Amino acid sequence: FLGDNGTSNNVAVPPYSRGRVKGSVYQGGVNVPLIVSGPDVARNATSDALINSSDLFATILDMAELDVSDAVPDGVATDSVSFLPVLADPSLPGAREWVYADVFRGSFEGVEGADYAIANERYKLLRVSGELELYDLAEDPFERVNLLEGTLTEQERSAWERLGTEVRQLRNSEYGP
């Protein structure tokens, strides 16, 4: 079972606020439930591993004991990563160091200015309407305090720089805008 992408604005209730739910890169729009059941899946367990919906592809192939490289034609890029080990043991760290999401409407010309978010296990960097925002999801899971509006601690500055570097590399890759 996988949720789609948040609650619509007209029914958003606290702690979520309008404009920060479905169709946005805030947690209310991108952090959705995923429930998996089956053989070799831990029962009644949860995990905080970073997983992207694209990872279902590699995970399902892994469950079927098929190799992604055999299933994807040469020259076709995939960023799917199996999370099968986490299903068996939810205490394991996930294979991803960060997850990424973006929202753009219209043609591919809109990709360059699209809102985006990149998050690691604790911090999340967003660009919304052209403005950067940084949140500490461990302390502020509903993204109320934009850390970039104050003085960053050494840890926050380090996270901001790491996430910024990752998003620039991703968005400037040969597969991205």
Z-matrix of the N, CA and C atoms (Angstrom, degrees):
N
C 1 1.439
C 2 1.526 1 107.38
N 3 1.334 2 116.88 1 128.06
C 4 1.462 3 121.88 2 179.72
C 5 1.516 4 108.19 3 -133.29
N 6 1.341 5 116.38 4 125.89
C 7 1.453 6 120.48 5 175.52
C 8 1.514 7 109.83 6 -68.80
N 9 1.340 8 116.36 7 159.29
C 10 1.463 9 117.47 8 -176.67
C 11 1.519 10 111.99 9 -80.57
N 12 1.299 11 119.98 10 -82.75
C 13 1.466 12 119.40 11 179.64
C 14 1.518 13 111.31 12 -161.37
N 15 1.295 14 115.83 13 55.60
C 16 1.453 15 120.29 14 172.17
C 17 1.514 16 115.04 15 93.15
N 18 1.319 17 112.92 16 174.33
C 19 1.454 18 122.88 17 -179.44
C 20 1.520 19 109.62 18 -88.77
N 21 1.316 20 117.64 19 144.42
C 22 1.467 21 119.58 20 179.52
C 23 1.527 22 110.91 21 -71.62
N 24 1.320 23 115.97 22 154.94
C 25 1.465 24 122.82 23 -176.30
C 26 1.523 25 113.73 24 -54.60
N 27 1.318 26 117.02 25 -39.71
C 28 1.465 27 119.36 26 -173.47
C 29 1.529 28 113.84 27 -70.07
N 30 1.322 29 118.08 28 -11.71
C 31 1.464 30 119.93 29 177.38
C 32 1.535 31 112.84 30 -123.63
N 33 1.321 32 117.36 31 12.61
C 34 1.468 33 120.87 32 179.37
C 35 1.526 34 109.68 33 -65.81
N 36 1.322 35 115.29 34 133.96
C 37 1.465 36 121.07 35 178.03
C 38 1.527 37 108.76 36 -129.55
N 39 1.338 38 116.98 37 155.21
C 40 1.462 39 119.79 38 179.38
C 41 1.530 40 110.06 39 -55.76
N 42 1.311 41 117.51 40 142.98
C 43 1.459 42 127.81 41 15.65
C 44 1.524 43 114.40 42 -85.08
N 45 1.336 44 118.68 43 0.70
C 46 1.458 45 121.01 44 177.79
C 47 1.517 46 109.57 45 -87.44
N 48 1.311 47 115.96 46 150.47
C 49 1.460 48 119.48 47 179.41
C 50 1.522 49 110.20 48 -123.32
N 51 1.315 50 114.95 49 155.74
C 52 1.468 51 120.40 50 179.67
C 53 1.519 52 110.01 51 -56.44
N 54 1.302 53 115.43 52 143.20
C 55 1.449 54 121.20 53 -178.33
C 56 1.520 55 113.41 54 85.69
N 57 1.334 56 116.80 55 -8.05
C 58 1.467 57 120.80 56 -179.43
C 59 1.521 58 110.61 57 -123.45
N 60 1.330 59 115.13 58 31.62
C 61 1.458 60 120.66 59 179.72
C 62 1.534 61 108.41 60 -127.23
N 63 1.316 62 117.90 61 -139.63
C 64 1.464 63 123.06 62 -176.67
C 65 1.530 64 111.23 63 -46.02
N 66 1.321 65 115.22 64 132.92
C 67 1.457 66 120.21 65 178.57
C 68 1.516 67 113.72 66 86.06
N 69 1.334 68 117.45 67 3.93
C 70 1.468 69 120.72 68 178.55
C 71 1.524 70 109.28 69 -117.42
N 72 1.331 71 115.51 70 169.94
C 73 1.469 72 120.42 71 176.78
C 74 1.527 73 111.47 72 -99.18
N 75 1.335 74 116.97 73 8.97
C 76 1.466 75 120.80 74 173.24
C 77 1.525 76 108.70 75 -76.35
N 78 1.334 77 116.96 76 165.97
C 79 1.458 78 121.59 77 -176.69
C 80 1.523 79 112.01 78 -54.48
N 81 1.308 80 118.35 79 -36.71
C 82 1.458 81 121.54 80 179.83
C 83 1.516 82 113.55 81 -64.16
N 84 1.318 83 117.66 82 -14.91
C 85 1.453 84 121.93 83 179.41
C 86 1.516 85 114.42 84 -108.94
N 87 1.333 86 117.51 85 -20.83
C 88 1.469 87 118.78 86 -175.14
C 89 1.528 88 114.46 87 -120.52
N 90 1.315 89 118.64 88 -18.82
C 91 1.464 90 120.97 89 180.00
C 92 1.524 91 107.78 90 -92.73
N 93 1.323 92 116.21 91 101.34
C 94 1.462 93 120.99 92 -173.95
C 95 1.520 94 110.62 93 -120.75
N 96 1.337 95 117.27 94 158.56
C 97 1.465 96 120.06 95 -178.86
C 98 1.525 97 112.21 96 -72.62
N 99 1.313 98 114.86 97 146.53
C 100 1.456 99 123.24 98 172.27
C 101 1.521 100 106.35 99 -137.47
N 102 1.313 101 116.01 100 121.27
C 103 1.464 102 121.80 101 179.22
C 104 1.520 103 107.44 102 -122.38
N 105 1.331 104 116.23 103 127.45
C 106 1.458 105 121.72 104 -178.30
C 107 1.516 106 108.40 105 -126.16
N 108 1.319 107 116.32 106 136.88
C 109 1.452 108 122.05 107 176.98
C 110 1.519 109 107.91 108 -136.52
N 111 1.317 110 115.60 109 148.52
C 112 1.453 111 118.81 110 176.84
C 113 1.511 112 110.99 111 153.85
N 114 1.339 113 116.02 112 -176.45
C 115 1.462 114 120.37 113 178.68
C 116 1.527 115 110.63 114 -60.11
N 117 1.293 116 116.66 115 142.08
C 118 1.462 117 123.26 116 178.15
C 119 1.523 118 114.13 117 63.26
N 120 1.330 119 117.16 118 17.78
C 121 1.464 120 121.44 119 175.10
C 122 1.527 121 107.13 120 -106.38
N 123 1.338 122 116.42 121 126.36
C 124 1.468 123 120.65 122 179.87
C 125 1.527 124 109.79 123 -56.89
N 126 1.316 125 115.84 124 137.19
C 127 1.472 126 120.92 125 -178.78
C 128 1.523 127 110.64 126 -89.92
N 129 1.327 128 115.78 127 143.29
C 130 1.466 129 122.65 128 175.02
C 131 1.526 130 112.42 129 53.03
N 132 1.310 131 117.18 130 40.08
C 133 1.469 132 121.70 131 -177.53
C 134 1.526 133 109.94 132 -124.55
N 135 1.317 134 116.04 133 157.60
C 136 1.459 135 121.80 134 174.89
C 137 1.520 136 108.88 135 -128.95
N 138 1.316 137 115.20 136 160.46
C 139 1.458 138 121.77 137 179.04
C 140 1.515 139 109.21 138 -139.97
N 141 1.318 140 115.79 139 147.22
C 142 1.463 141 121.52 140 174.88
C 143 1.522 142 111.26 141 -102.23
N 144 1.328 143 117.72 142 14.01
C 145 1.465 144 121.02 143 -179.73
C 146 1.526 145 110.04 144 -60.09
N 147 1.314 146 116.17 145 143.28
C 148 1.458 147 121.28 146 176.47
C 149 1.522 148 109.02 147 -75.70
N 150 1.329 149 115.36 148 121.19
C 151 1.459 150 121.70 149 -178.10
C 152 1.517 151 107.86 150 -135.75
N 153 1.323 152 115.93 151 140.60
C 154 1.459 153 121.94 152 175.24
C 155 1.526 154 107.31 153 -111.13
N 156 1.314 155 117.68 154 149.74
C 157 1.471 156 119.64 155 -179.54
C 158 1.528 157 111.41 156 -58.66
N 159 1.322 158 117.77 157 -27.66
C 160 1.470 159 120.14 158 176.94
C 161 1.528 160 111.49 159 -62.95
N 162 1.324 161 117.95 160 -19.89
C 163 1.457 162 121.95 161 -179.63
C 164 1.529 163 112.82 162 -71.84
N 165 1.311 164 117.40 163 -13.28
C 166 1.469 165 119.66 164 176.48
C 167 1.523 166 110.65 165 -60.87
N 168 1.329 167 117.13 166 -36.91
C 169 1.467 168 121.82 167 -179.73
C 170 1.528 169 110.69 168 -55.97
N 171 1.337 170 117.21 169 -57.12
C 172 1.468 171 121.00 170 -177.67
C 173 1.527 172 111.57 171 -66.83
N 174 1.324 173 117.06 172 -34.17
C 175 1.468 174 120.69 173 -178.48
C 176 1.521 175 110.77 174 -68.64
N 177 1.314 176 117.61 175 -43.64
C 178 1.467 177 120.91 176 178.99
C 179 1.526 178 110.35 177 -65.38
N 180 1.329 179 117.36 178 -40.92
C 181 1.465 180 119.80 179 175.43
C 182 1.523 181 110.57 180 -61.78
N 183 1.338 182 116.07 181 -41.93
C 184 1.464 183 121.14 182 178.68
C 185 1.535 184 110.45 183 -61.67
N 186 1.323 185 117.16 184 -41.69
C 187 1.469 186 120.90 185 177.79
C 188 1.522 187 111.13 186 -61.65
N 189 1.334 188 115.97 187 -34.85
C 190 1.465 189 121.06 188 179.30
C 191 1.523 190 111.83 189 -85.63
N 192 1.330 191 116.05 190 6.39
C 193 1.461 192 123.22 191 -179.38
C 194 1.525 193 111.98 192 58.67
N 195 1.339 194 115.25 193 39.46
C 196 1.460 195 122.07 194 175.88
C 197 1.520 196 108.48 195 -112.80
N 198 1.309 197 116.51 196 148.29
C 199 1.459 198 122.36 197 -179.33
C 200 1.532 199 109.47 198 -93.01
N 201 1.316 200 116.68 199 133.60
C 202 1.467 201 121.23 200 179.66
C 203 1.519 202 110.27 201 -56.07
N 204 1.316 203 118.05 202 -42.42
C 205 1.463 204 120.58 203 -176.98
C 206 1.533 205 112.14 204 -63.00
N 207 1.343 206 117.31 205 -25.67
C 208 1.464 207 120.47 206 176.37
C 209 1.529 208 111.58 207 -80.14
N 210 1.320 209 116.97 208 -25.36
C 211 1.461 210 121.27 209 -175.73
C 212 1.528 211 113.18 210 -90.08
N 213 1.328 212 116.82 211 -20.21
C 214 1.464 213 121.13 212 -176.38
C 215 1.521 214 108.60 213 -107.16
N 216 1.330 215 117.02 214 128.49
C 217 1.471 216 119.36 215 179.95
C 218 1.531 217 112.32 216 -61.23
N 219 1.330 218 115.96 217 151.10
C 220 1.463 219 120.63 218 175.86
C 221 1.524 220 109.40 219 -55.78
N 222 1.324 221 115.85 220 140.86
C 223 1.454 222 121.05 221 177.99
C 224 1.517 223 114.37 222 86.43
N 225 1.335 224 117.24 223 -5.20
C 226 1.462 225 121.24 224 178.27
C 227 1.521 226 108.01 225 -101.48
N 228 1.328 227 115.84 226 123.19
C 229 1.470 228 120.65 227 -178.59
C 230 1.525 229 110.33 228 -85.69
N 231 1.315 230 115.90 229 143.72
C 232 1.460 231 121.76 230 172.20
C 233 1.518 232 108.52 231 -138.40
N 234 1.308 233 115.50 232 142.28
C 235 1.467 234 118.33 233 177.20
C 236 1.522 235 110.78 234 -113.73
N 237 1.309 236 116.37 235 21.35
C 238 1.454 237 121.58 236 179.35
C 239 1.526 238 110.48 237 -77.40
N 240 1.332 239 116.03 238 135.24
C 241 1.460 240 122.88 239 -178.85
C 242 1.526 241 108.01 240 -127.66
N 243 1.324 242 116.87 241 129.30
C 244 1.461 243 120.35 242 -179.69
C 245 1.529 244 111.48 243 -67.32
N 246 1.324 245 115.08 244 134.73
C 247 1.467 246 120.43 245 173.24
C 248 1.530 247 110.89 246 -111.62
N 249 1.333 248 116.94 247 22.39
C 250 1.459 249 121.74 248 178.48
C 251 1.529 250 112.52 249 -56.53
N 252 1.351 251 119.90 250 -41.67
C 253 1.463 252 118.66 251 178.17
C 254 1.535 253 112.82 252 -59.08
N 255 1.323 254 117.48 253 -35.63
C 256 1.471 255 121.52 254 179.88
C 257 1.525 256 110.38 255 -69.97
N 258 1.329 257 117.18 256 -32.52
C 259 1.465 258 119.59 257 178.04
C 260 1.524 259 111.08 258 -65.18
N 261 1.313 260 116.06 259 -37.33
C 262 1.467 261 120.40 260 179.26
C 263 1.527 262 111.36 261 -75.47
N 264 1.330 263 116.51 262 -36.57
C 265 1.462 264 121.44 263 -178.56
C 266 1.525 265 109.03 264 -139.23
N 267 1.344 266 117.31 265 91.42
C 268 1.468 267 121.55 266 -176.01
C 269 1.523 268 115.03 267 -61.76
N 270 1.322 269 118.19 268 -11.83
C 271 1.460 270 120.06 269 177.91
C 272 1.529 271 111.86 270 -79.92
N 273 1.324 272 117.15 271 -12.64
C 274 1.463 273 120.75 272 179.01
C 275 1.525 274 110.54 273 -70.83
N 276 1.330 275 117.33 274 149.03
C 277 1.470 276 118.89 275 173.65
C 278 1.528 277 108.62 276 -73.71
N 279 1.303 278 116.44 277 150.31
C 280 1.459 279 120.13 278 176.34
C 281 1.515 280 110.57 279 -73.50
N 282 1.319 281 116.53 280 169.63
C 283 1.460 282 121.81 281 -178.81
C 284 1.528 283 112.20 282 -79.45
N 285 1.320 284 117.04 283 -15.58
C 286 1.476 285 120.71 284 -177.17
C 287 1.520 286 111.53 285 -93.45
N 288 1.335 287 115.23 286 141.01
C 289 1.465 288 120.83 287 172.83
C 290 1.518 289 110.24 288 -90.96
N 291 1.331 290 116.69 289 -21.00
C 292 1.461 291 121.25 290 179.98
C 293 1.526 292 109.14 291 -156.28
N 294 1.318 293 115.11 292 160.92
C 295 1.463 294 122.35 293 173.13
C 296 1.522 295 108.02 294 -125.31
N 297 1.324 296 116.38 295 154.22
C 298 1.461 297 122.47 296 -174.61
C 299 1.526 298 109.40 297 -133.66
N 300 1.307 299 116.11 298 144.22
C 301 1.466 300 121.78 299 173.78
C 302 1.519 301 107.95 300 -145.91
N 303 1.328 302 116.36 301 148.53
C 304 1.456 303 119.30 302 172.47
C 305 1.516 304 110.16 303 -141.54
N 306 1.320 305 114.93 304 162.53
C 307 1.454 306 122.15 305 -179.69
C 308 1.513 307 107.20 306 -135.20
N 309 1.305 308 116.54 307 121.58
C 310 1.457 309 119.37 308 170.97
C 311 1.513 310 107.65 309 -142.15
N 312 1.276 311 114.66 310 151.80
C 313 1.457 312 120.04 311 -178.05
C 314 1.520 313 108.32 312 -120.88
N 315 1.306 314 116.37 313 132.25
C 316 1.448 315 119.36 314 178.37
C 317 1.509 316 112.10 315 107.46
N 318 1.307 317 114.99 316 -152.30
C 319 1.456 318 121.17 317 -175.18
C 320 1.527 319 111.17 318 -78.79
N 321 1.311 320 115.91 319 176.48
C 322 1.454 321 120.55 320 -179.60
C 323 1.528 322 112.19 321 -64.19
N 324 1.320 323 117.95 322 -18.16
C 325 1.457 324 119.33 323 175.33
C 326 1.528 325 110.60 324 -61.81
N 327 1.326 326 117.99 325 -22.97
C 328 1.460 327 122.13 326 179.38
C 329 1.513 328 114.66 327 -79.60
N 330 1.324 329 117.85 328 -10.61
C 331 1.460 330 121.47 329 -176.01
C 332 1.527 331 111.34 330 -63.61
N 333 1.325 332 116.97 331 -41.88
C 334 1.467 333 120.00 332 -175.41
C 335 1.523 334 112.23 333 -58.04
N 336 1.314 335 118.75 334 -39.43
C 337 1.461 336 121.44 335 -178.62
C 338 1.511 337 114.32 336 -97.67
N 339 1.331 338 117.08 337 11.13
C 340 1.465 339 121.51 338 -175.46
C 341 1.527 340 112.28 339 -63.81
N 342 1.331 341 114.83 340 148.58
C 343 1.463 342 119.81 341 169.05
C 344 1.529 343 107.20 342 -65.52
N 345 1.330 344 116.71 343 143.60
C 346 1.457 345 119.84 344 177.10
C 347 1.513 346 110.11 345 -146.96
N 348 1.317 347 114.51 346 163.87
C 349 1.473 348 122.08 347 175.31
C 350 1.514 349 108.01 348 -143.84
N 351 1.320 350 114.92 349 141.04
C 352 1.453 351 121.92 350 172.88
C 353 1.523 352 105.93 351 -133.97
N 354 1.321 353 116.02 352 131.90
C 355 1.467 354 119.77 353 -175.92
C 356 1.513 355 110.09 354 -134.82
N 357 1.333 356 114.45 355 143.84
C 358 1.455 357 119.50 356 169.54
C 359 1.527 358 106.47 357 -105.84
N 360 1.306 359 118.06 358 -163.79
C 361 1.470 360 119.98 359 -175.16
C 362 1.526 361 113.03 360 -63.80
N 363 1.334 362 119.01 361 -18.42
C 364 1.456 363 120.46 362 -177.75
C 365 1.530 364 114.73 363 -127.86
N 366 1.316 365 117.29 364 -40.33
C 367 1.467 366 120.95 365 -172.75
C 368 1.522 367 111.78 366 -109.97
N 369 1.325 368 114.46 367 153.71
C 370 1.452 369 120.54 368 -179.74
C 371 1.525 370 109.43 369 -136.67
N 372 1.334 371 115.62 370 126.13
C 373 1.457 372 122.91 371 176.84
C 374 1.518 373 107.67 372 -106.44
N 375 1.332 374 115.94 373 129.58
C 376 1.452 375 121.44 374 -179.79
C 377 1.518 376 110.08 375 -125.17
N 378 1.325 377 115.14 376 152.47
C 379 1.462 378 120.95 377 164.37
C 380 1.520 379 105.30 378 -122.16
N 381 1.322 380 115.52 379 116.45
C 382 1.460 381 122.00 380 -178.89
C 383 1.516 382 107.64 381 -125.76
N 384 1.316 383 116.23 382 123.06
C 385 1.471 384 122.05 383 -177.78
C 386 1.527 385 111.05 384 51.45
N 387 1.328 386 116.46 385 38.44
C 388 1.448 387 121.83 386 176.78
C 389 1.518 388 115.39 387 83.85
N 390 1.332 389 118.42 388 -5.09
C 391 1.469 390 122.50 389 -177.84
C 392 1.520 391 110.51 390 -105.40
N 393 1.346 392 116.28 391 137.63
C 394 1.456 393 120.84 392 177.90
C 395 1.522 394 111.09 393 -85.05
N 396 1.331 395 115.17 394 143.98
C 397 1.457 396 122.85 395 176.71
C 398 1.527 397 107.41 396 -138.64
N 399 1.328 398 116.28 397 147.18
C 400 1.468 399 121.78 398 178.73
C 401 1.520 400 108.10 399 -133.20
N 402 1.338 401 116.25 400 132.46
C 403 1.463 402 121.17 401 -178.80
C 404 1.518 403 110.72 402 -129.48
N 405 1.317 404 115.90 403 146.90
C 406 1.458 405 123.72 404 172.61
C 407 1.523 406 105.57 405 -97.78
N 408 1.332 407 116.88 406 98.85
C 409 1.462 408 121.02 407 -174.94
C 410 1.513 409 113.36 408 -67.34
N 411 1.327 410 117.93 409 -22.73
C 412 1.469 411 120.23 410 177.21
C 413 1.527 412 110.32 411 -69.85
N 414 1.315 413 117.26 412 -39.00
C 415 1.466 414 122.35 413 -178.71
C 416 1.522 415 112.84 414 -94.65
N 417 1.325 416 117.47 415 -23.80
C 418 1.458 417 122.90 416 -171.28
C 419 1.535 418 109.83 417 -140.68
N 420 1.354 419 117.97 418 67.32
C 421 1.466 420 120.58 419 -173.82
C 422 1.527 421 114.52 420 -65.47
N 423 1.331 422 117.79 421 -16.37
C 424 1.465 423 119.77 422 -179.86
C 425 1.521 424 111.91 423 -104.35
N 426 1.345 425 116.25 424 14.73
C 427 1.459 426 123.58 425 171.17
C 428 1.527 427 112.72 426 52.26
N 429 1.316 428 115.46 427 61.73
C 430 1.461 429 121.65 428 179.43
C 431 1.533 430 112.37 429 -98.85
N 432 1.361 431 116.80 430 -31.35
C 433 1.466 432 120.88 431 -173.90
C 434 1.527 433 109.74 432 -113.92
N 435 1.335 434 116.24 433 104.49
C 436 1.459 435 121.84 434 177.03
C 437 1.526 436 107.94 435 -73.30
N 438 1.314 437 116.79 436 109.82
C 439 1.463 438 121.60 437 -176.50
C 440 1.526 439 112.82 438 -62.75
N 441 1.333 440 117.46 439 -22.65
C 442 1.460 441 120.37 440 -179.85
C 443 1.525 442 112.56 441 -73.28
N 444 1.329 443 117.01 442 -8.37
C 445 1.465 444 120.73 443 176.64
C 446 1.520 445 112.30 444 -87.66
N 447 1.335 446 116.96 445 1.27
C 448 1.466 447 121.95 446 179.39
C 449 1.514 448 110.07 447 -134.77
N 450 1.298 449 115.67 448 -166.44
C 451 1.460 450 121.90 449 177.28
C 452 1.524 451 108.81 450 -87.32
N 453 1.316 452 115.94 451 126.53
C 454 1.456 453 120.98 452 -178.07
C 455 1.526 454 110.92 453 -81.42
N 456 1.333 455 115.12 454 141.08
C 457 1.459 456 119.50 455 170.69
C 458 1.527 457 107.40 456 -72.22
N 459 1.312 458 117.07 457 171.05
C 460 1.466 459 120.88 458 178.12
C 461 1.535 460 110.25 459 -60.65
N 462 1.334 461 116.94 460 -42.14
C 463 1.463 462 121.17 461 179.34
C 464 1.529 463 111.28 462 -64.46
N 465 1.336 464 117.33 463 -43.00
C 466 1.466 465 120.86 464 179.51
C 467 1.528 466 110.75 465 -65.46
N 468 1.336 467 116.85 466 -42.35
C 469 1.466 468 120.55 467 179.23
C 470 1.529 469 110.45 468 -63.21
N 471 1.318 470 116.82 469 -41.19
C 472 1.454 471 120.97 470 178.67
C 473 1.531 472 110.63 471 -62.20
N 474 1.330 473 116.82 472 -44.43
C 475 1.470 474 121.09 473 178.54
C 476 1.525 475 110.31 474 -63.17
N 477 1.322 476 117.29 475 -43.18
C 478 1.465 477 122.20 476 179.58
C 479 1.533 478 110.01 477 -59.97
N 480 1.312 479 116.85 478 -45.20
C 481 1.465 480 120.83 479 -179.52
C 482 1.525 481 111.42 480 -66.53
N 483 1.346 482 117.28 481 -43.87
C 484 1.476 483 120.70 482 179.64
C 485 1.521 484 111.38 483 -62.78
N 486 1.334 485 116.33 484 -47.85
C 487 1.464 486 119.58 485 -179.33
C 488 1.524 487 111.09 486 -65.98
N 489 1.327 488 116.85 487 -38.65
C 490 1.461 489 120.46 488 177.49
C 491 1.522 490 111.95 489 -62.08
N 492 1.323 491 116.18 490 -42.13
C 493 1.467 492 120.52 491 177.91
C 494 1.525 493 110.44 492 -63.16
N 495 1.323 494 116.91 493 -45.27
C 496 1.471 495 120.80 494 -179.96
C 497 1.525 496 111.52 495 -61.30
N 498 1.334 497 117.30 496 -45.16
C 499 1.467 498 119.26 497 -176.87
C 500 1.529 499 110.80 498 -69.03
N 501 1.319 500 117.85 499 -35.85
C 502 1.472 501 119.51 500 177.02
C 503 1.527 502 110.46 501 -64.98
N 504 1.333 503 116.90 502 -43.56
C 505 1.464 504 119.88 503 178.29
C 506 1.521 505 110.97 504 -63.15
N 507 1.318 506 116.97 505 -43.76
C 508 1.457 507 121.37 506 -179.74
C 509 1.525 508 111.34 507 -62.78
N 510 1.310 509 116.68 508 -48.25
C 511 1.465 510 120.44 509 -174.82
C 512 1.530 511 112.37 510 -74.91
N 513 1.324 512 117.27 511 -14.51
C 514 1.469 513 120.58 512 177.75
C 515 1.522 514 112.40 513 -105.43
N 516 1.346 515 116.99 514 8.53
C 517 1.464 516 120.15 515 -178.62
C 518 1.520 517 109.93 516 -71.55
N 519 1.338 518 115.52 517 166.59
C 520 1.456 519 119.12 518 -179.59
C 521 1.536 520 111.84 519 -67.23
N 522 1.337 521 117.33 520 -16.04
C 523 1.456 522 120.90 521 179.09
C 524 1.524 523 112.05 522 -97.53
N 525 1.306 524 117.84 523 -11.21
C 526 1.466 525 121.45 524 -176.61
C 527 1.511 526 111.94 525 -104.60
N 528 1.331 527 115.37 526 -175.95
C 529 1.468 528 119.51 527 -179.68
C 530 1.513 529 111.99 528 -69.13
